[in-house]
Amino acid sequence: MKKLIFVLITFSIAYFSFASEVVVKPELQKVKVFLNGAELTQTVKVKLDAGINEIAVSGIANNIDRNSISVSGIGDGIIISVVQRFDYLREVNQNPEVQKLNSLLEELNIKLNKQQNDDDLLKYDIEFLMANKNIKSEKTGISISELQKMSEFFKKKIAEIKNNMLENNLKIKRTQKEIEKVKKQLEELNNLSNKPTNEIVVTISANKSELFQINISYLLQSAGWSPNYNIYVDDIKSKAKLNYLANVWQNSGFDWNDVPIILSTRNPNKNNTKPELNPWYLNFFNPMQARELKSNLYKAVAMDETQNLVETKMQTMADYFEINENQLSLEFTPTLKYNIPSDNKPHSISLKDATLNSTYQYYAVPKFDENAFLVMKIDKWDDLNLLPGQANIFFENSFVGKTYLNPQTTKDSMFISLGRDENIIVKRKQLKDFTDEKFLSNDVERNFTYEIQIKNSKKTQLNLIVEEQFPISQQEDIVVKLKDADGAKINNELGSLTWNLKINPNETVTKKFSFSVRYPKDKKIQGL
């Protein structure tokens, strides 16, 4: 009779054994990745003997939350106990990157040995030549011509050997540097992976000898995902395209190969307890109590900052993801399987593609920049289920730059700058002929006039919003008067001027505005 057994889990670093232990390694079945953390599900089938069986499930991820471990079984048996432990003697599966580096190190050592052998042979050639340089005939002496030939031969041969030795020594040094780099990288990886084997020991009472399936799930801390976006704009006549990406990372100690990965917007590490309101008492100020309150507040803030630090630590195929909206979170469920290596690096997965409800507008702020900027406005983006994250902007098949999308804003629209347009020339200057200073009794009045020129060098008509400003007084003694706005829309509370202009190709438009500032002559104005 098949049974699905749910168990009570206990934990310990050591335990007393009363049955022979069988070591098994489970297979990874699925992964649910949260914004910070991941839930892993692993299963293994094991042949049980009738009676008590102890199964050591090795190959469990590192850095797991032991309180999150859940074990169940399918088969004719009862799970008696579950113990999580660390085995310091069992051999740990070697990181694939470590295996590659070890192979590379072995190849480099062989290469170095060959180069050193070549160096020894070249040294032997030099010694052989030097030992036989005094060659002469037993019957007759050596003629001058023969001596010259021998001298040239020795010089040429020794020079050739020494050049080969120099070149070989350079090769040896380069190989030694490569070996040192590989050794340092290996040392770093070995320090990270030099951890005891994490195991879960399941004790099962079986009625008979048969196969039994063990299902294990737990929460892994060193994993997570973060949203990332690519926004593509072909031209200002077309709607923008959004590619919603997920940067998934994990450091479980083993690769996630060919497994379904569910991405959840939930964060299980956040405090899920509803805050409670306590009475808000008012009392007279007491210096001693204030100092104590300040000290306690500092400690609370420090603890909160530490918690936030942990939270923030923890970045097409979009057609193969389904989006499921749960009561408290959103889940992206793939119809394909993915490979995520255990290297603590972000790996990009495409979640979905969407067309944005986008419009485009040119803006110019001549006070700060003598160019116009193309800005994209996005409306009705609530249905996209976006999360705050970085976005890469591509305009007319070129990378424009990065921006940050914050869909949690309460505003109805999002604005994204697509960059400056060099074909729109903006000039701003102060007109000295219209600027003067008048002394009136105890006051002084200063008049300012600015001129703005915009030239459209594009081949099409330009719709441009020009933004300027005039100062706002915060003192009764300072009186600001806007004298001429040249048709601009005026906002007196913000001190802003806005022109909505239509400029034909190769046309230049000029706008002026002037204002006066009156204040006591014995005082100086800051920021004017």
C-alpha positions in Angstrom: 0.0 0.0 0.0 1.4 3.4 -1.0 1.4 6.2 1.5 2.2 9.9 1.5 3.9 10.5 4.8 4.3 13.9 6.4 6.9 14.2 9.2 7.9 16.1 12.3 11.4 17.5 11.7 14.1 17.7 14.4 17.6 19.1 14.0 21.0 18.3 15.5 24.6 18.4 14.7 25.2 14.8 15.9 23.0 11.9 16.6 23.2 8.3 17.8 22.9 5.7 15.2 21.0 2.4 15.6 20.9 1.2 12.0 23.3 0.9 9.1 23.4 4.1 7.2 22.9 4.4 3.4 24.2 7.5 1.7 22.2 8.8 -1.3 22.2 11.9 -3.5 18.9 13.5 -4.5 17.9 15.0 -7.8 16.8 18.6 -8.1 13.2 18.6 -9.3 12.3 22.3 -9.2 13.3 25.7 -7.9 11.2 28.7 -6.8 13.4 31.8 -6.7 12.3 34.7 -4.6 13.7 38.2 -4.7 15.9 37.1 -1.8 16.3 33.4 -1.4 15.1 30.3 -3.2 13.0 27.2 -2.3 14.6 24.0 -3.6 12.7 20.7 -4.0 14.8 17.5 -4.3 13.7 13.8 -4.5 15.5 10.5 -4.2 14.4 6.9 -4.5 16.1 4.4 -2.2 15.7 0.6 -1.7 14.7 0.0 2.0 15.1 -3.2 4.0 12.4 -4.4 6.3 12.8 -2.7 9.7 14.7 0.5 10.6 16.6 2.3 7.8 18.8 5.3 8.1 19.2 7.3 4.9 21.8 10.1 4.7 20.7 12.4 2.0 23.9 14.1 0.9 24.2 16.8 -1.7 22.0 19.3 0.1 22.6 23.0 -0.6 24.8 25.1 1.6 23.6 28.0 3.7 20.0 26.8 4.1 17.4 27.8 6.7 17.1 24.7 8.8 13.7 25.8 10.1 12.4 25.6 6.5 13.2 21.9 5.9 10.2 19.8 5.0 10.5 16.0 4.4 7.8 13.7 3.1 7.8 10.2 1.6 5.9 7.9 -0.8 6.0 4.2 0.0 5.1 1.5 2.5 7.0 2.9 5.5 6.9 5.5 8.3 9.4 8.4 8.7 10.4 8.3 12.3 12.8 11.3 12.5 14.6 13.8 10.4 18.0 15.2 11.4 20.1 17.9 9.7 23.8 17.6 10.2 27.2 18.5 8.8 29.7 15.8 7.8 33.3 17.1 8.0 34.8 13.8 6.7 32.7 13.1 3.6 34.3 14.2 0.3 32.6 17.3 -1.1 31.7 17.4 -4.8 34.2 19.5 -6.5 33.0 22.8 -8.1 33.0 22.5 -11.9 35.1 25.7 -12.1 37.6 24.2 -9.7 37.8 21.1 -11.9 38.5 23.3 -15.0 41.2 25.2 -13.2 42.8 22.1 -11.9 43.0 20.7 -15.5 44.3 24.0 -16.7 46.9 24.1 -14.0 48.0 20.5 -14.9 48.4 21.6 -18.6 50.4 24.7 -17.6 52.8 22.6 -15.4 53.4 20.2 -18.3 54.0 23.2 -20.6 56.4 24.7 -18.1 58.3 21.4 -17.7 58.8 21.2 -21.5 60.0 24.8 -21.6 62.5 24.1 -18.8 63.7 21.0 -20.7 64.2 23.1 -23.8 66.3 25.5 -21.7 68.4 22.6 -20.3 69.1 21.4 -23.9 70.1 24.8 -25.1 72.5 25.1 -22.1 74.0 21.7 -23.1 74.5 23.0 -26.7 76.5 25.9 -25.4 78.6 23.7 -23.1 79.3 21.3 -26.0 80.4 24.1 -28.3 82.6 25.7 -25.6 84.2 22.3 -24.9 85.2 21.8 -28.5 86.2 25.2 -29.5 90.0 24.3 -29.5 89.8 21.8 -32.4 93.0 21.4 -34.5 94.4 18.9 -37.0 96.9 16.3 -35.7 99.1 16.5 -38.8 99.0 20.2 -39.7 98.0 23.4 -38.1 94.8 25.3 -39.0 95.0 27.8 -41.8 93.9 31.4 -41.3 90.9 30.9 -43.6 89.8 27.8 -41.7 90.2 29.6 -38.4 88.0 32.4 -39.7 85.4 30.0 -40.8 85.4 28.2 -37.5 85.2 31.5 -35.6 82.2 32.6 -37.7 80.6 29.2 -37.2 81.0 29.4 -33.4 79.8 33.0 -33.2 76.7 32.3 -35.4 75.9 29.1 -33.5 76.3 30.6 -30.0 74.3 33.7 -31.0 71.5 31.5 -32.3 71.4 29.3 -29.2 71.5 32.3 -26.8 68.6 34.0 -28.7 66.7 30.8 -28.4 67.5 30.7 -24.7 66.3 34.3 -24.3 63.0 33.6 -26.1 62.5 30.4 -24.1 63.1 32.2 -20.8 60.4 34.7 -21.7 58.0 31.9 -22.4 58.9 30.3 -19.1 58.2 33.6 -17.2 54.8 34.0 -19.0 53.8 30.4 -18.1 54.9 30.9 -14.5 52.7 34.1 -14.3 49.7 32.1 -15.7 50.3 29.4 -13.2 50.3 31.9 -10.3 47.0 33.4 -11.5 45.4 30.0 -11.7 46.7 29.1 -8.3 45.3 32.3 -6.7 41.9 31.7 -8.4 41.9 28.1 -7.2 42.8 29.2 -3.6 39.9 31.6 -3.6 37.4 29.1 -4.9 38.7 26.4 -2.5 38.3 28.7 0.4 34.7 29.3 -0.6 33.9 25.7 -1.1 35.9 24.3 1.8 32.8 23.6 3.8 31.5 20.5 5.4 28.9 18.4 3.5 25.4 19.4 4.4 23.2 16.3 5.0 19.7 15.4 6.1 19.4 12.0 7.8 16.0 10.4 7.5 15.1 7.4 9.7 12.4 5.2 8.1 10.6 2.2 9.5 9.7 -0.1 6.6 7.3 -2.9 6.7 9.0 -4.7 3.8 11.8 -4.4 1.4 10.9 -2.0 -1.4 11.6 1.3 -3.1 10.7 4.4 -1.1 10.7 8.0 -2.4 12.0 10.8 -0.2 10.9 14.4 -1.0 12.8 17.2 0.6 12.3 21.0 0.3 14.0 23.9 2.0 14.8 27.6 1.8 18.2 28.5 0.4 19.6 31.9 1.6 22.3 32.5 -1.1 20.1 32.9 -4.1 17.7 35.4 -5.6 16.7 37.4 -8.6 16.3 41.1 -9.6 14.4 42.6 -12.5 16.1 44.3 -15.4 14.7 45.8 -18.5 15.6 46.6 -22.1 13.5 49.3 -23.8 13.8 49.6 -27.6 12.6 52.6 -29.6 12.9 52.5 -33.3 11.8 56.1 -33.9 9.4 58.7 -32.4 6.6 57.5 -34.7 6.5 54.0 -33.2 5.6 52.6 -29.8 8.4 51.5 -27.6 9.1 47.8 -26.9 9.8 46.4 -23.5 11.8 43.3 -22.8 11.3 42.2 -19.1 14.3 40.3 -17.8 15.3 38.6 -14.6 18.9 38.3 -13.4 19.0 35.1 -11.4 21.9 34.2 -9.2 22.7 31.3 -6.8 25.5 29.9 -4.7 24.0 26.6 -3.5 27.2 24.6 -4.1 25.9 22.8 -7.2 24.6 23.9 -10.6 20.9 23.9 -11.4 20.9 22.0 -14.6 17.8 21.5 -16.8 15.3 22.3 -14.1 12.1 24.4 -14.1 12.6 27.7 -12.4 9.7 29.7 -11.0 10.4 33.4 -10.2 8.3 34.9 -7.4 8.1 38.5 -6.4 7.7 37.4 -2.7 10.5 38.0 -0.2 10.3 35.3 2.5 13.1 37.0 4.5 10.9 40.0 5.3 9.1 40.3 8.6 5.6 39.1 7.9 4.1 40.2 11.3 1.5 43.0 11.2 2.7 46.1 13.1 0.7 46.9 16.3 0.0 50.5 17.5 0.8 51.3 21.1 -0.7 54.3 23.0 0.9 57.6 22.0 1.6 59.4 25.3 2.5 63.1 25.6 4.4 64.4 28.6 6.6 67.4 29.6 10.2 67.4 28.4 12.7 65.6 30.6 16.4 65.9 29.6 17.3 62.5 31.2 14.5 60.7 29.4 15.4 62.4 26.2 19.0 61.1 26.3 17.7 57.6 27.0 15.2 57.8 24.2 17.9 59.0 21.8 20.2 56.2 22.8 17.4 53.6 22.3 16.4 55.2 19.0 20.0 55.0 17.8 20.1 51.3 18.6 16.8 50.7 16.8 18.0 52.5 13.7 21.2 50.6 13.7 19.3 47.3 13.9 17.0 48.4 11.1 19.9 49.4 8.9 21.5 46.0 9.4 18.3 44.3 8.5 17.9 46.4 5.4 21.5 45.7 4.4 20.7 42.0 4.5 17.6 42.5 2.4 19.3 44.5 -0.3 22.2 42.1 -0.6 20.6 40.2 -2.3 21.1 41.2 -11.1 13.0 36.0 -27.1 12.5 33.3 -24.4 9.7 35.5 -22.9 7.1 33.5 -24.8 7.9 30.5 -22.6 6.8 32.1 -19.3 3.4 32.1 -17.8 2.4 34.8 -15.3 0.3 33.8 -12.2 -0.9 36.4 -9.8 -1.3 35.0 -6.3 -3.0 36.6 -3.3 0.3 38.2 -2.1 2.8 37.9 -4.9 3.3 37.4 -8.6 4.9 34.3 -10.1 6.6 33.7 -13.5 6.3 30.0 -14.4 8.4 28.8 -17.3 7.4 26.1 -19.8 11.1 25.5 -20.4 13.9 24.3 -18.2 17.0 26.4 -17.5 20.6 26.1 -16.3 21.8 28.3 -13.6 25.4 27.6 -12.4 26.5 28.0 -8.8 28.8 30.9 -9.4 27.1 33.8 -7.5 26.8 35.7 -10.8 23.6 37.0 -12.4 22.3 35.1 -15.3 19.7 36.7 -17.5 16.3 35.1 -18.2 13.7 36.8 -20.5 10.3 36.9 -18.8 8.0 38.7 -21.2 7.8 41.2 -24.0 5.3 44.1 -24.1 4.5 47.1 -26.2 4.5 50.4 -24.2 1.9 53.1 -24.5 4.6 55.6 -25.3 4.6 59.2 -26.6 7.6 61.4 -27.3 8.4 65.1 -26.7 11.4 67.3 -27.1 12.4 69.5 -24.1 15.0 72.2 -23.6 16.2 73.8 -20.5 18.6 76.6 -21.8 19.7 77.7 -18.4 21.6 74.4 -17.9 22.1 72.9 -21.4 22.3 74.2 -24.9 20.7 71.1 -26.4 17.2 69.7 -26.6 16.4 66.3 -25.0 14.0 63.7 -26.4 11.8 62.4 -23.6 9.5 59.3 -23.7 6.3 59.4 -21.7 4.8 56.0 -20.7 1.1 55.8 -19.7 -1.0 52.9 -18.5 1.9 50.8 -17.3 0.1 49.3 -14.2 -0.9 46.1 -16.1 2.7 45.2 -16.9 3.4 44.0 -13.3 6.8 45.8 -13.2 9.2 45.9 -10.3 11.7 48.6 -9.6 14.9 48.0 -11.5 17.5 49.1 -14.0 16.6 49.6 -17.6 18.9 49.8 -20.7 17.6 52.2 -23.3 18.1 51.6 -27.1 17.1 54.3 -29.5 17.4 53.9 -33.3 19.4 50.7 -32.9 22.0 52.4 -30.6 22.5 52.1 -26.9 21.5 55.4 -25.3 22.2 54.7 -21.6 20.7 53.4 -18.4 17.8 54.6 -16.3 15.9 53.4 -13.3 12.2 52.3 -13.5 10.2 52.9 -10.4 6.7 51.6 -11.1 5.8 52.0 -7.4 5.4 55.8 -7.9 1.9 57.2 -7.5 2.2 59.3 -10.6 0.1 58.3 -13.7 3.1 58.5 -16.1 6.7 57.6 -16.2 9.2 59.8 -18.1 12.5 58.4 -19.6 15.1 60.5 -21.3 16.3 59.1 -24.6 19.2 61.6 -24.9 20.2 64.9 -26.4 19.6 65.9 -30.1 22.6 67.7 -31.6 20.4 68.9 -34.5 18.6 71.3 -32.2 20.7 74.2 -31.2 19.7 76.3 -28.2 21.5 79.5 -27.1 20.8 81.6 -24.0 22.3 84.9 -23.2 21.8 87.9 -20.9 21.1 91.1 -22.8 23.3 93.8 -21.2 21.5 96.7 -23.0 18.3 95.8 -21.1 20.0 95.2 -17.8 20.3 98.1 -15.4 20.4 99.1 -11.7 18.3 101.9 -10.2 18.6 103.4 -6.7 15.2 104.3 -5.2 15.4 106.0 -1.7 16.5 103.1 0.5 16.1 100.4 -2.1 17.8 99.3 -5.3 16.1 97.8 -8.3 17.9 95.6 -10.7 16.4 94.6 -14.1 17.4 91.4 -16.0 16.6 90.4 -19.6 17.5 87.1 -21.2 17.2 86.0 -24.8 16.8 82.4 -26.0 17.4 81.3 -29.6 16.4 77.9 -30.9 17.4 76.7 -34.3 15.8 73.6 -35.8 18.5 71.9 -38.0 16.3 68.9 -38.6 14.5 68.1 -41.8 11.1 67.8 -40.1 9.0 70.2 -38.0 10.0 70.3 -34.3 7.6 70.3 -31.4 9.6 71.7 -28.5 8.8 72.6 -24.9 11.2 75.2 -23.5 11.5 75.6 -19.8 12.9 78.7 -18.0 12.6 80.3 -14.6 12.6 83.6 -12.7 13.5 84.0 -9.0 11.0 83.6 -6.2 11.3 85.9 -3.1 11.2 84.4 0.4 11.5 87.8 2.2 9.1 90.7 2.4 11.9 93.1 1.6 12.7 91.4 -1.6 10.2 92.1 -4.4 10.4 90.2 -7.7 8.3 91.3 -10.6 8.0 89.5 -13.9 7.9 92.2 -16.6 7.8 90.2 -19.8 7.2 86.5 -20.4 6.9 86.7 -24.3 3.8 84.4 -24.4 5.1 81.8 -22.0 2.8 79.9 -19.6 3.6 81.2 -16.1 3.6 79.4 -12.8 4.2 82.0 -10.1 4.4 79.4 -7.3 7.3 77.6 -9.0 8.7 80.6 -10.8 8.6 78.7 -14.1 8.1 79.8 -17.7 7.0 77.3 -20.4 6.9 77.8 -24.1 5.3 75.1 -26.4 6.9 75.8 -29.7 6.5 74.5 -33.3 9.6 75.2 -35.3 9.9 74.5 -39.0 13.0 73.0 -40.6 16.0 75.4 -40.6 13.9 78.0 -38.8 15.3 80.0 -35.8 12.9 81.2 -33.1 13.7 83.8 -30.5 12.1 84.3 -27.0 12.8 86.9 -24.4 11.8 87.3 -20.8 12.7 90.0 -18.2 12.2 90.5 -14.5 13.1 93.0 -11.8 14.3 92.5 -8.3 13.9 95.3 -5.7 15.6 95.0 -2.2 17.2 97.2 0.5 20.5 98.7 -0.9 22.4 97.9 2.4 21.8 94.2 1.9 23.1 91.6 -0.6 21.0 89.1 -2.4 22.1 85.4 -2.4 21.6 83.4 -5.6 21.0 86.4 -7.9 
